[in-house]
Amino acid sequence: MQYYVISAGGQKFGPADAHVLNGWVKEGRILPQTQVEELGSGRVLFANQVPGLMFSPGDHYQTSYPRPSPYNSNVNIQGDKFAGIARGLAIAGLLLCPVFSFVGIGYAIAAIRHGSSKGTIALAMCIGSLILQVFVGRIVYDALMNMLSGMTGGG
């Protein structure tokens, strides 16, 4: 599951998974009372309610907290890189050759497996470009066959 971290000013950072969030906990950026929003559902909860986040035992009861350091708003996980490659391959598959779309599907699946929320869109783009290429290819094939049969006089 991925979450957006909501700053005191209402700015959202992420989305990030529990692994990245735990890194922010260790750096003091996320405190138990920090609000987070669940990706997809939009449910807002406190960081200490997120499964898998590890705060030190005293953190839940402290009354004065250190000021969190700034967030990196560009959480760049490996899956997002795969999703970007897949989107590029979907476009190449549409414009050049359907083989690119097949390769893009593999990258999109890898993006989804790495927890990227962008992987599903990349997968849809690759499948869509592949389907569109098949339809366009069929139309071009039929047009060429009609043209050839007209040139030979056959029918």
DSSP file (Angstrom, degrees, kcal/mol; ACC not computed):
  #  RESIDUE AA STRUCTURE BP1 BP2  ACC     N-H-->O    O-->H-N    N-H-->O    O-->H-N    TCO  KAPPA ALPHA  PHI   PSI    X-CA   Y-CA   Z-CA
    1    1 A M              0   0    0      0, 0.0    17,-0.5     0, 0.0     2,-0.3   0.000 360.0 360.0 360.0 144.0    0.0    0.0    0.0
    2    2 A Q        -     0   0    0     37,-0.2    37,-2.8    15,-0.2     2,-0.3  -0.851 360.0-165.2-116.8 154.1    1.2    3.5   -0.7
    3    3 A Y  E     -AB  16  38A   0     13,-2.6    13,-2.3    -2,-0.3     2,-0.4  -0.959  18.9-133.1-136.9 150.6    0.5    6.7    1.1
    4    4 A Y  E     - B   0  37A   0     33,-2.9    33,-2.9    -2,-0.3     2,-0.5  -0.868  26.0-135.3 -95.1 138.7    0.8   10.5    0.6
    5    5 A V  E     -AB  13  36A   0      8,-2.8     8,-2.1    -2,-0.4     2,-0.6  -0.838  15.5-148.1 -93.7 131.7    2.3   12.3    3.6
    6    6 A I  E     -AB  12  35A   0     29,-2.8    29,-0.6    -2,-0.5     6,-0.2  -0.893  10.7-145.3-105.4 120.0    0.4   15.5    4.4
    7    7 A S    >   -     0   0    0      4,-3.0     3,-1.9    -2,-0.6     6,-0.0  -0.232  32.0 -99.8 -76.2 170.6    2.5   18.4    5.8
    8    8 A A  T 3  S+     0   0    0      1,-0.3    -1,-0.1     2,-0.1    -2,-0.0   0.803 126.4  54.5 -59.9 -28.9    1.2   20.8    8.5
    9    9 A G  T 3  S-     0   0    0      2,-0.1    -1,-0.3     1,-0.0    -2,-0.0   0.460 122.6-106.5 -84.8  -1.4    0.6   23.2    5.6
   10   10 A G  S <  S+     0   0    0     -3,-1.9     2,-0.2     1,-0.3    -2,-0.1   0.425  71.7 142.7  93.4  -0.5   -1.5   20.7    3.7
   11   11 A Q        -     0   0    0     -5,-0.1    -4,-3.0     1,-0.0     2,-0.4  -0.522  43.3-136.5 -75.2 141.3    1.0   19.9    1.0
   12   12 A K  E     -A    6   0A   0     -6,-0.2     2,-0.4    -2,-0.2    -6,-0.2  -0.798  17.4-168.9-102.2 141.3    1.1   16.3   -0.1
   13   13 A F  E     -A    5   0A   0     -8,-2.1    -8,-2.8    -2,-0.4     3,-0.2  -0.978  41.3 -23.5-126.8 140.6    4.4   14.3   -0.7
   14   14 A G  E     -     0   0A   0     59,-0.6   -10,-0.2    -2,-0.4     2,-0.2  -0.846  41.5-121.7 118.1-155.2    4.7   10.9   -2.3
   15   15 A P  E     +     0   0A   0      0, 0.0     2,-0.3     0, 0.0    -1,-0.3   0.419  57.4 165.6 -76.8 156.3    3.1    8.5   -2.8
   16   16 A A  E     -A    3   0A   0    -13,-2.3   -13,-2.6    -3,-0.2     2,-0.1  -0.985  30.8-126.7-141.9 150.1    5.5    6.3   -1.0
   17   17 A D     >  -     0   0    0     -2,-0.3     4,-2.6   -15,-0.2     3,-0.2  -0.312  42.4 -90.0 -89.0 178.7    5.4    2.7    0.3
   18   18 A A  H  > S+     0   0    0    -17,-0.5     4,-2.6     1,-0.2     5,-0.2   0.826 124.3  58.9 -61.0 -33.5    6.2    1.6    3.9
   19   19 A H  H  > S+     0   0    0      2,-0.2     4,-1.3     1,-0.2    -1,-0.2   0.949 111.3  39.5 -61.9 -49.2    9.9    1.1    3.1
   20   20 A V  H  > S+     0   0    0     -3,-0.2     4,-1.8     1,-0.2    -2,-0.2   0.907 114.8  53.9 -66.3 -42.2   10.3    4.7    2.0
   21   21 A L  H  X S+     0   0    0     -4,-2.6     4,-2.1     1,-0.2    -2,-0.2   0.889 104.7  54.3 -61.3 -39.0    8.1    6.0    4.8
   22   22 A N  H  X S+     0   0    0     -4,-2.6     4,-2.2     1,-0.2    -1,-0.2   0.861 105.4  54.0 -63.8 -34.2   10.2    4.1    7.4
   23   23 A G  H  X S+     0   0    0     -4,-1.3     4,-1.5     1,-0.2    -1,-0.2   0.902 109.0  48.2 -62.9 -40.3   13.3    5.9    6.0
   24   24 A W  H  <>S+     0   0    0     -4,-1.8     5,-2.4     2,-0.2     6,-1.1   0.842 108.2  54.8 -69.2 -33.0   11.5    9.2    6.6
   25   25 A V  H ><5S+     0   0    0     -4,-2.1     3,-1.2     4,-0.2    -2,-0.2   0.938 107.9  49.2 -62.9 -45.9   10.6    8.1   10.1
   26   26 A K  H 3<5S+     0   0    0     -4,-2.2    -1,-0.2     1,-0.3    -2,-0.2   0.831 110.3  51.2 -62.8 -32.3   14.2    7.5   10.9
   27   27 A E  T 3<5S-     0   0    0     -4,-1.5    42,-0.3    -5,-0.1    -1,-0.3   0.514 116.7-114.5 -82.6  -5.3   15.1   10.9    9.5
   28   28 A G  T < 5S+     0   0    0     -3,-1.2    -3,-0.2    -4,-0.5    -2,-0.1   0.612  85.5 117.2  82.8  12.1   12.5   12.6   11.7
   29   29 A R  S   <S+     0   0    0     -5,-2.4     2,-0.5    39,-0.2    -4,-0.2   0.805  72.5  47.8 -80.2 -30.5   10.4   13.7    8.8
   30   30 A I        -     0   0    0     -6,-1.1    -2,-0.2    -9,-0.2    -1,-0.2  -0.953  69.4-174.4-116.7 129.6    7.4   11.6    9.8
   31   31 A L    >   -     0   0    0     -2,-0.5     3,-2.1    -3,-0.1    16,-0.4  -0.741  42.4 -99.7-114.1 164.2    6.1   11.6   13.4
   32   32 A P  T 3  S+     0   0    0      0, 0.0    16,-2.0     0, 0.0    17,-0.2   0.841 123.9  47.1 -54.8 -34.5    3.4    9.4   14.9
   33   33 A Q  T 3  S+     0   0    0     13,-0.2     2,-0.2    14,-0.2    27,-0.0   0.394  83.1 120.4 -91.3   4.6    0.8   12.2   14.6
   34   34 A T    <   -     0   0    0     -3,-2.1    13,-2.6     1,-0.1     2,-0.3  -0.482  65.6-124.1 -66.2 134.8    1.8   13.1   11.0
   35   35 A Q  E     -BC   6  46A   0    -29,-0.6   -29,-2.8    11,-0.2     2,-0.3  -0.625  30.0-175.2 -84.5 141.3   -1.3   12.7    8.8
   36   36 A V  E     -BC   5  45A   0      9,-3.1     9,-2.6    -2,-0.3     2,-0.5  -0.954  16.5-140.9-131.5 152.7   -1.1   10.4    5.7
   37   37 A E  E     -BC   4  44A   0    -33,-2.9   -33,-2.9    -2,-0.3     2,-0.3  -0.964  21.6-124.1-117.7 128.6   -3.5    9.7    3.0
   38   38 A E  E  >  -B    3   0A   0      5,-3.0     4,-2.4    -2,-0.5   -35,-0.2  -0.534  30.3-116.9 -71.9 127.2   -4.0    6.2    1.6
   39   39 A L  T  4 S+     0   0    0    -37,-2.8     2,-0.9    -2,-0.3   -37,-0.2  -0.436  94.5   9.7 -65.1 132.8   -3.4    6.1   -2.2
   40   40 A G  T  4 S+     0   0    0     -2,-0.2    -1,-0.2     1,-0.1   -37,-0.0  -0.433 129.1  51.3  98.0 -59.6   -6.6    5.1   -4.0
   41   41 A S  T  4 S-     0   0    0     -2,-0.9    -2,-0.2     2,-0.1    -1,-0.1   0.781  89.9-140.9 -83.6 -26.7   -9.1    5.2   -1.1
   42   42 A G     <  +     0   0    0     -4,-2.4     2,-0.2     1,-0.3    -3,-0.1   0.537  43.3 157.7  77.5   5.7   -8.2    8.8    0.0
   43   43 A R        -     0   0    0     -5,-0.2    -5,-3.0    -6,-0.1     2,-0.4  -0.472  31.9-146.0 -67.5 129.4   -8.6    7.7    3.7
   44   44 A V  E     +C   37   0A   0     -7,-0.2     2,-0.3    -2,-0.2    -7,-0.2  -0.843  30.5 152.5-100.8 132.1   -6.6   10.0    6.0
   45   45 A L  E     -C   36   0A   0     -9,-2.6    -9,-3.1    -2,-0.4     2,-0.2  -0.907  46.0 -86.3-146.6 173.1   -5.0    8.6    9.1
   46   46 A F  E >   -C   35   0A   0     -2,-0.3     3,-2.3   -11,-0.2     4,-0.3  -0.562  38.2-116.6 -84.3 151.7   -2.1    9.2   11.5
   47   47 A A  G >  S+     0   0    0    -13,-2.6     3,-1.7   -16,-0.4     6,-0.2   0.831 113.7  62.3 -57.7 -34.5    1.3    7.7   10.6
   48   48 A N  G 3  S+     0   0    0    -16,-2.0    -1,-0.3     1,-0.3   -15,-0.1   0.541  99.0  57.9 -72.3  -2.2    1.2    5.6   13.7
   49   49 A Q  G <  S+     0   0    0     -3,-2.3    -1,-0.3   -17,-0.2    -2,-0.2   0.447  81.3 104.7 -99.5  -4.0   -1.8    3.8   12.3
   50   50 A V  S X  S-     0   0    0     -3,-1.7     3,-1.7    -4,-0.3     2,-0.1  -0.668  78.7-118.9 -81.0 123.1    0.0    2.8    9.1
   51   51 A P  T 3  S+     0   0    0      0, 0.0     3,-0.1     0, 0.0    -2,-0.1  -0.378  94.9  20.6 -61.6 133.7    0.8   -0.9    9.2
   52   52 A G  T 3  S+     0   0    0      1,-0.3     2,-0.3    -2,-0.1   -30,-0.0   0.273  85.3 128.2  94.5 -11.6    4.6   -1.5    9.0
   53   53 A L    <   -     0   0    0     -3,-1.7     2,-0.7    -6,-0.2    -1,-0.3  -0.640  47.5-149.9 -79.9 136.7    5.8    1.9   10.1
   54   54 A M        +     0   0    0     -2,-0.3     2,-0.3    -3,-0.1    -6,-0.0  -0.881  19.8 173.5-116.6 104.0    8.3    1.5   12.9
   55   55 A F        -     0   0    0     -2,-0.7   -24,-0.0    -7,-0.1   -29,-0.0  -0.739  40.7-102.9 -98.8 152.9    8.5    4.3   15.5
   56   56 A S    >>  -     0   0    0     -2,-0.3     3,-1.8     1,-0.1     4,-0.6  -0.473  39.2-107.6 -71.3 152.6   10.6    4.0   18.6
   57   57 A P  G >4 S+     0   0    0      0, 0.0     3,-0.7     0, 0.0     4,-0.3   0.815 117.7  52.9 -54.3 -35.4    8.5    3.2   21.7
   58   58 A G  G >> S+     0   0    0      1,-0.2     3,-1.2     2,-0.1     4,-0.9   0.714  91.3  76.7 -73.9 -19.2    8.9    6.7   23.2
   59   59 A D  G <4 S+     0   0    0     -3,-1.8     3,-0.4     1,-0.3    -1,-0.2   0.827  86.9  59.4 -61.7 -32.8    7.7    8.4   20.0
   60   60 A H  G << S+     0   0    0     -3,-0.7    -1,-0.3    -4,-0.6    -2,-0.1   0.710 114.1  35.5 -70.0 -18.4    4.0    7.6   20.7
   61   61 A Y  T <4 S+     0   0    0     -3,-1.2    -1,-0.2    -4,-0.3    -2,-0.2   0.446  84.1 118.7-118.3  -1.8    4.0    9.5   24.0
   62   62 A Q     <  -     0   0    0     -4,-0.9     3,-0.1    -3,-0.4    -3,-0.0  -0.363  43.4-163.0 -66.8 146.1    6.3   12.5   23.4
   63   63 A T  S    S+     0   0    0      1,-0.2     2,-0.5    -2,-0.0    -1,-0.1   0.693  77.1  50.7-101.7 -24.5    4.7   15.9   23.8
   64   64 A S  S    S-     0   0    0      0, 0.0    -1,-0.2     0, 0.0    -2,-0.0  -0.966  71.8-168.4-116.8 129.3    7.3   17.9   22.0
   65   65 A Y        -     0   0    0     -2,-0.5     2,-0.1    -3,-0.1   -34,-0.0  -0.859  25.1-110.5-115.1 145.8    8.5   16.8   18.6
   66   66 A P        -     0   0    0      0, 0.0     3,-0.0     0, 0.0    -1,-0.0  -0.409  45.9 -95.0 -68.2 151.8   11.5   18.0   16.6
   67   67 A R        -     0   0    0      1,-0.1   -38,-0.0    -2,-0.1     0, 0.0  -0.532  46.2-117.1 -68.5 125.7   10.6   20.0   13.5
   68   68 A P        -     0   0    0      0, 0.0   -39,-0.2     0, 0.0   -40,-0.1  -0.306  25.0-118.7 -64.7 147.0   10.5   17.6   10.5
   69   69 A S        -     0   0    0    -42,-0.3   -42,-0.0     1,-0.2   -41,-0.0  -0.443  46.2 -76.7 -78.9 160.9   13.0   18.1    7.8
   70   70 A P        -     0   0    0      0, 0.0     2,-0.2     0, 0.0    -1,-0.2  -0.198  49.1-122.2 -60.9 149.6   11.7   18.9    4.2
   71   71 A Y        -     0   0    0     -3,-0.1     2,-0.9   -42,-0.1     3,-0.1  -0.527  12.9-121.3 -87.3 155.4   10.4   16.0    2.2
   72   72 A N        -     0   0    0     -2,-0.2   -58,-0.1     1,-0.1     3,-0.1  -0.893  24.7-164.8 -90.8 108.5   11.6   14.9   -1.2
   73   73 A S  S    S+     0   0    0     -2,-0.9     2,-1.0     1,-0.2   -59,-0.6   0.649  75.4  71.8 -74.8 -12.6    8.4   15.4   -3.2
   74   74 A N        -     0   0    0    -61,-0.1     2,-0.8     2,-0.1    -1,-0.2  -0.673  66.6-175.1-103.2  78.5    9.7   13.3   -6.0
   75   75 A V        -     0   0    0     -2,-1.0     2,-0.8   -61,-0.1    -2,-0.0  -0.638   8.7-167.7 -72.7 112.6    9.7    9.8   -4.6
   76   76 A N        +     0   0    0     -2,-0.8     2,-0.2     4,-0.0    -1,-0.1  -0.826   8.6 178.8-112.3  96.0   11.3    7.9   -7.4
   77   77 A I    >>  -     0   0    0     -2,-0.8     4,-1.2     1,-0.1     3,-0.9  -0.557  42.7-108.5 -93.1 161.2   11.0    4.2   -7.0
   78   78 A Q  H 3> S+     0   0    0      1,-0.3     4,-2.0     2,-0.2     3,-0.3   0.861 117.8  59.6 -55.9 -38.7   12.3    1.7   -9.4
   79   79 A G  H 3> S+     0   0    0     35,-0.4     4,-2.4     1,-0.2    -1,-0.3   0.850  99.7  56.0 -61.3 -34.8    8.8    0.8  -10.5
   80   80 A D  H <> S+     0   0    0     -3,-0.9     4,-2.0     2,-0.2    -1,-0.2   0.867 106.3  51.1 -65.9 -34.9    8.2    4.4  -11.7
   81   81 A K  H  X S+     0   0    0     -4,-1.2     4,-2.2    -3,-0.3    -2,-0.2   0.927 110.4  48.5 -65.8 -44.0   11.3    4.1  -13.9
   82   82 A F  H  X S+     0   0    0     -4,-2.0     4,-2.5     1,-0.2    -2,-0.2   0.896 109.8  52.6 -61.6 -39.6    9.9    0.9  -15.4
   83   83 A A  H  X S+     0   0    0     -4,-2.4     4,-2.3     2,-0.2    -1,-0.2   0.893 108.1  51.0 -64.3 -39.5    6.5    2.6  -15.9
   84   84 A G  H  X S+     0   0    0     -4,-2.0     4,-2.0     2,-0.2    -1,-0.2   0.906 110.8  48.1 -63.8 -42.1    8.2    5.5  -17.8
   85   85 A I  H  X S+     0   0    0     -4,-2.2     4,-2.5     1,-0.2    -2,-0.2   0.918 110.8  52.2 -63.1 -42.8   10.1    3.1  -20.0
   86   86 A A  H  X S+     0   0    0     -4,-2.5     4,-2.1     1,-0.2    -2,-0.2   0.897 107.8  51.0 -62.5 -40.7    6.8    1.2  -20.7
   87   87 A R  H  X S+     0   0    0     -4,-2.3     4,-1.9     2,-0.2    -1,-0.2   0.915 110.8  49.1 -63.3 -41.6    5.0    4.4  -21.7
   88   88 A G  H  X S+     0   0    0     -4,-2.0     4,-2.4     1,-0.2    -2,-0.2   0.904 111.0  49.5 -62.9 -41.0    7.8    5.3  -24.1
   89   89 A L  H  X S+     0   0    0     -4,-2.5     4,-2.7     2,-0.2    -1,-0.2   0.839 106.3  56.8 -67.8 -32.2    7.7    1.8  -25.6
   90   90 A A  H  X S+     0   0    0     -4,-2.1     4,-1.7     2,-0.2    -1,-0.2   0.916 109.7  45.0 -63.3 -41.9    3.9    2.1  -26.0
   91   91 A I  H  X S+     0   0    0     -4,-1.9     4,-2.4     2,-0.2     5,-0.3   0.923 113.8  48.8 -67.8 -43.7    4.3    5.2  -28.1
   92   92 A A  H  X>S+     0   0    0     -4,-2.4     4,-3.2     1,-0.2     5,-1.1   0.888 110.3  52.7 -62.2 -38.0    7.1    3.6  -30.1
   93   93 A G  H  <5S+     0   0    0     -4,-2.7    -1,-0.2     3,-0.2    -2,-0.2   0.857 111.0  46.8 -64.8 -35.0    4.9    0.6  -30.6
   94   94 A L  H  <5S+     0   0    0     -4,-1.7    -2,-0.2    -5,-0.2    -1,-0.2   0.898 123.3  32.3 -72.8 -41.0    2.1    2.7  -31.9
   95   95 A L  H  <5S+     0   0    0     -4,-2.4    -2,-0.2     2,-0.1    -3,-0.2   0.792 135.1  12.9 -88.8 -29.4    4.3    4.8  -34.2
   96   96 A L  T  <5S-     0   0    0     -4,-3.2    -3,-0.2    -5,-0.3    -4,-0.1   0.826 119.6 -14.4-114.2 -66.5    6.9    2.2  -35.3
   97   97 A C    >>< -     0   0    0     -5,-1.1     3,-1.6     1,-0.1     4,-0.6  -0.992  46.5-129.6-152.9 134.6    6.4   -1.5  -34.6
   98   98 A P  H 3> S+     0   0    0      0, 0.0     4,-1.6     0, 0.0     3,-0.4   0.688 100.6  77.1 -61.7 -17.5    4.1   -3.5  -32.3
   99   99 A V  H 3> S+     0   0    0      1,-0.2     4,-2.2     2,-0.2     5,-0.2   0.875  88.2  58.9 -60.2 -35.5    7.1   -5.4  -30.9
  100  100 A F  H <> S+     0   0    0     -3,-1.6     4,-2.6     1,-0.2    -1,-0.2   0.882 102.2  53.5 -59.8 -37.6    7.9   -2.3  -28.8
  101  101 A S  H  X S+     0   0    0     -4,-0.6     4,-2.1    -3,-0.4    -1,-0.2   0.890 106.1  52.3 -65.1 -38.8    4.4   -2.6  -27.2
  102  102 A F  H  X S+     0   0    0     -4,-1.6     4,-1.4     2,-0.2    -2,-0.2   0.931 112.0  45.2 -61.9 -45.1    5.1   -6.3  -26.3
  103  103 A V  H  X S+     0   0    0     -4,-2.2     4,-1.9     1,-0.2    -2,-0.2   0.897 110.4  55.6 -64.2 -39.6    8.4   -5.2  -24.6
  104  104 A G  H  X S+     0   0    0     -4,-2.6     4,-2.7     1,-0.2    -1,-0.2   0.856 100.7  58.1 -61.2 -36.4    6.5   -2.3  -23.0
  105  105 A I  H  X S+     0   0    0     -4,-2.1     4,-2.3     1,-0.2    -1,-0.2   0.906 105.3  51.0 -60.3 -41.1    4.0   -4.8  -21.5
  106  106 A G  H  X S+     0   0    0     -4,-1.4     4,-2.0     1,-0.2    -2,-0.2   0.918 111.6  46.4 -61.9 -43.8    6.9   -6.5  -19.8
  107  107 A Y  H  X S+     0   0    0     -4,-1.9     4,-2.3     2,-0.2    -2,-0.2   0.889 111.0  52.6 -66.0 -38.5    8.2   -3.3  -18.3
  108  108 A A  H  X S+     0   0    0     -4,-2.7     4,-2.2     2,-0.2    -2,-0.2   0.901 108.9  49.6 -64.3 -40.5    4.7   -2.3  -17.2
  109  109 A I  H  X S+     0   0    0     -4,-2.3     4,-2.4     1,-0.2    -1,-0.2   0.902 110.3  50.8 -64.4 -40.2    4.3   -5.6  -15.4
  110  110 A A  H  X S+     0   0    0     -4,-2.0     4,-1.5     2,-0.2    -2,-0.2   0.891 108.5  52.7 -62.9 -38.7    7.7   -5.0  -13.7
  111  111 A A  H  <>S+     0   0    0     -4,-2.3     5,-2.5     2,-0.2    -2,-0.2   0.915 109.8  47.9 -62.5 -43.1    6.5   -1.5  -12.7
  112  112 A I  H ><5S+     0   0    0     -4,-2.2     3,-1.6     1,-0.2    -2,-0.2   0.914 110.3  51.8 -64.5 -42.7    3.4   -3.0  -11.1
  113  113 A R  H 3<5S+     0   0    0     -4,-2.4    -1,-0.2     1,-0.3    -2,-0.2   0.784 106.4  54.9 -65.4 -26.6    5.4   -5.6   -9.3
  114  114 A H  T 3<5S-     0   0    0     -4,-1.5   -35,-0.4    -5,-0.2    -1,-0.3   0.352 123.6-104.9 -88.7   6.5    7.7   -2.9   -7.9
  115  115 A G  T < 5 +     0   0    0     -3,-1.6     2,-0.4     1,-0.3    -3,-0.2   0.667  64.1 156.4  86.3  17.3    4.7   -1.1   -6.4
  116  116 A S    > < -     0   0    0     -5,-2.5     3,-0.8    -6,-0.2     4,-0.4  -0.626  36.7-154.9 -80.5 130.6    4.4    1.8   -8.9
  117  117 A S  T 3  S+     0   0    0     -2,-0.4     4,-0.4     1,-0.2     3,-0.3   0.651  95.6  60.9 -74.5 -14.0    1.0    3.3   -9.1
  118  118 A K  T 3> S+     0   0    0      1,-0.2     4,-1.9     2,-0.1    -1,-0.2   0.568  82.8  82.1 -87.2 -10.4    1.9    4.4  -12.7
  119  119 A G  H <> S+     0   0    0     -3,-0.8     4,-2.4     1,-0.2    -7,-0.2   0.851  85.4  55.3 -65.4 -36.4    2.4    0.8  -13.9
  120  120 A T  H  > S+     0   0    0     -4,-0.4     4,-2.2    -3,-0.3    -1,-0.2   0.904 109.2  46.8 -65.4 -41.7   -1.3    0.2  -14.5
  121  121 A I  H  > S+     0   0    0     -4,-0.4     4,-2.4     2,-0.2    -1,-0.2   0.911 112.1  50.9 -66.1 -41.5   -1.6    3.2  -16.8
  122  122 A A  H  X S+     0   0    0     -4,-1.9     4,-2.4     2,-0.2    -2,-0.2   0.902 109.6  50.8 -62.2 -40.5    1.6    2.2  -18.7
  123  123 A L  H  X S+     0   0    0     -4,-2.4     4,-2.6     1,-0.2     5,-0.2   0.923 110.2  49.1 -62.9 -44.0    0.2   -1.4  -19.1
  124  124 A A  H  X S+     0   0    0     -4,-2.2     4,-2.6     1,-0.2    -2,-0.2   0.889 110.4  51.5 -62.6 -39.2   -3.1    0.0  -20.5
  125  125 A M  H  X S+     0   0    0     -4,-2.4     4,-2.7     2,-0.2    -2,-0.2   0.923 111.2  47.2 -63.3 -43.8   -1.1    2.2  -22.9
  126  126 A C  H  X S+     0   0    0     -4,-2.4     4,-2.0     2,-0.2    -2,-0.2   0.930 115.1  44.5 -64.8 -45.9    1.0   -0.7  -24.2
  127  127 A I  H  X S+     0   0    0     -4,-2.6     4,-2.6     1,-0.2     5,-0.2   0.916 114.2  50.9 -65.1 -42.0   -2.0   -3.0  -24.6
  128  128 A G  H  X S+     0   0    0     -4,-2.6     4,-2.6    -5,-0.2    -2,-0.2   0.909 110.4  48.0 -62.0 -43.1   -4.0   -0.2  -26.3
  129  129 A S  H  X S+     0   0    0     -4,-2.7     4,-2.3     2,-0.2    -1,-0.2   0.872 111.5  51.4 -67.2 -34.3   -1.2    0.6  -28.7
  130  130 A L  H  X S+     0   0    0     -4,-2.0     4,-2.0    -5,-0.2    -2,-0.2   0.934 111.8  45.7 -65.8 -46.1   -0.9   -3.0  -29.6
  131  131 A I  H  X S+     0   0    0     -4,-2.6     4,-2.2     2,-0.2    -2,-0.2   0.919 113.2  50.1 -62.4 -43.9   -4.6   -3.4  -30.3
  132  132 A L  H  X S+     0   0    0     -4,-2.6     4,-2.8     1,-0.2     5,-0.2   0.901 108.7  52.4 -62.9 -40.6   -4.6   -0.2  -32.3
  133  133 A Q  H  X S+     0   0    0     -4,-2.3     4,-2.9     2,-0.2    -1,-0.2   0.898 108.2  51.4 -61.7 -40.3   -1.6   -1.4  -34.3
  134  134 A V  H  X S+     0   0    0     -4,-2.0     4,-2.2     2,-0.2    -2,-0.2   0.928 112.7  45.2 -63.1 -45.0   -3.4   -4.7  -35.1
  135  135 A F  H  X S+     0   0    0     -4,-2.2     4,-2.2     2,-0.2    -2,-0.2   0.932 115.4  46.2 -64.7 -45.6   -6.5   -2.8  -36.3
  136  136 A V  H  X S+     0   0    0     -4,-2.8     4,-2.6     1,-0.2     5,-0.2   0.912 111.8  52.5 -63.5 -41.7   -4.5   -0.3  -38.4
  137  137 A G  H  X S+     0   0    0     -4,-2.9     4,-2.6    -5,-0.2    -1,-0.2   0.896 108.9  49.8 -60.5 -40.6   -2.4   -3.2  -39.8
  138  138 A R  H  X S+     0   0    0     -4,-2.2     4,-2.7     2,-0.2    -1,-0.2   0.904 110.8  49.2 -65.2 -41.6   -5.6   -5.0  -40.9
  139  139 A I  H  X S+     0   0    0     -4,-2.2     4,-2.3     2,-0.2    -2,-0.2   0.923 113.3  46.4 -64.7 -44.0   -6.9   -1.9  -42.6
  140  140 A V  H  X S+     0   0    0     -4,-2.6     4,-2.6     2,-0.2    -2,-0.2   0.918 112.3  51.3 -64.3 -43.0   -3.7   -1.3  -44.4
  141  141 A Y  H  X S+     0   0    0     -4,-2.6     4,-2.5    -5,-0.2    -2,-0.2   0.939 111.2  47.0 -59.2 -48.5   -3.5   -5.0  -45.4
  142  142 A D  H  X S+     0   0    0     -4,-2.7     4,-2.4     1,-0.2    -1,-0.2   0.902 112.0  50.9 -61.1 -41.1   -7.1   -4.9  -46.8
  143  143 A A  H  X S+     0   0    0     -4,-2.3     4,-2.3     2,-0.2    -1,-0.2   0.917 111.4  47.4 -63.7 -43.1   -6.4   -1.7  -48.7
  144  144 A L  H  X S+     0   0    0     -4,-2.6     4,-2.8     2,-0.2     5,-0.2   0.905 111.6  50.4 -64.4 -41.9   -3.2   -3.2  -50.3
  145  145 A M  H  X S+     0   0    0     -4,-2.5     4,-2.5     2,-0.2    -2,-0.2   0.905 111.4  48.3 -63.7 -40.8   -5.0   -6.4  -51.2
  146  146 A N  H  X S+     0   0    0     -4,-2.4     4,-1.7     2,-0.2    -1,-0.2   0.902 113.1  48.4 -64.9 -40.8   -7.8   -4.4  -52.8
  147  147 A M  H  X S+     0   0    0     -4,-2.3     4,-1.6     2,-0.2    -2,-0.2   0.912 113.1  47.0 -66.0 -42.9   -5.3   -2.3  -54.7
  148  148 A L  H  X S+     0   0    0     -4,-2.8     4,-2.0     1,-0.2     6,-0.3   0.895 110.9  50.8 -66.3 -40.4   -3.4   -5.3  -55.9
  149  149 A S  H  X>S+     0   0    0     -4,-2.5     4,-0.9     1,-0.2     5,-0.7   0.841 110.0  51.5 -67.8 -30.4   -6.5   -7.2  -57.0
  150  150 A G  H  <5S+     0   0    0     -4,-1.7    -1,-0.2    -5,-0.2    -2,-0.2   0.827 109.7  49.6 -71.3 -32.2   -7.5   -4.1  -59.0
  151  151 A M  H  <5S+     0   0    0     -4,-1.6    -2,-0.2     1,-0.2    -1,-0.2   0.850 114.6  43.0 -75.7 -34.9   -4.1   -3.9  -60.7
  152  152 A T  H  <5S-     0   0    0     -4,-2.0    -1,-0.2    -5,-0.1    -2,-0.2   0.621 105.0-127.2 -86.4 -13.3   -4.2   -7.6  -61.7
  153  153 A G  T  <5 +     0   0    0     -4,-0.9    -3,-0.2     1,-0.3    -4,-0.1   0.523  67.1 128.7  80.1   4.3   -7.8   -7.5  -62.8
  154  154 A G      <       0   0    0     -5,-0.7    -1,-0.3    -6,-0.3    -2,-0.1  -0.300 360.0 360.0 -85.3 173.8   -8.5  -10.5  -60.6
  155  155 A G              0   0    0     -3,-0.1    -1,-0.1    -2,-0.1    -6,-0.1   0.397 360.0 360.0-152.2 360.0  -11.3  -10.6  -58.1
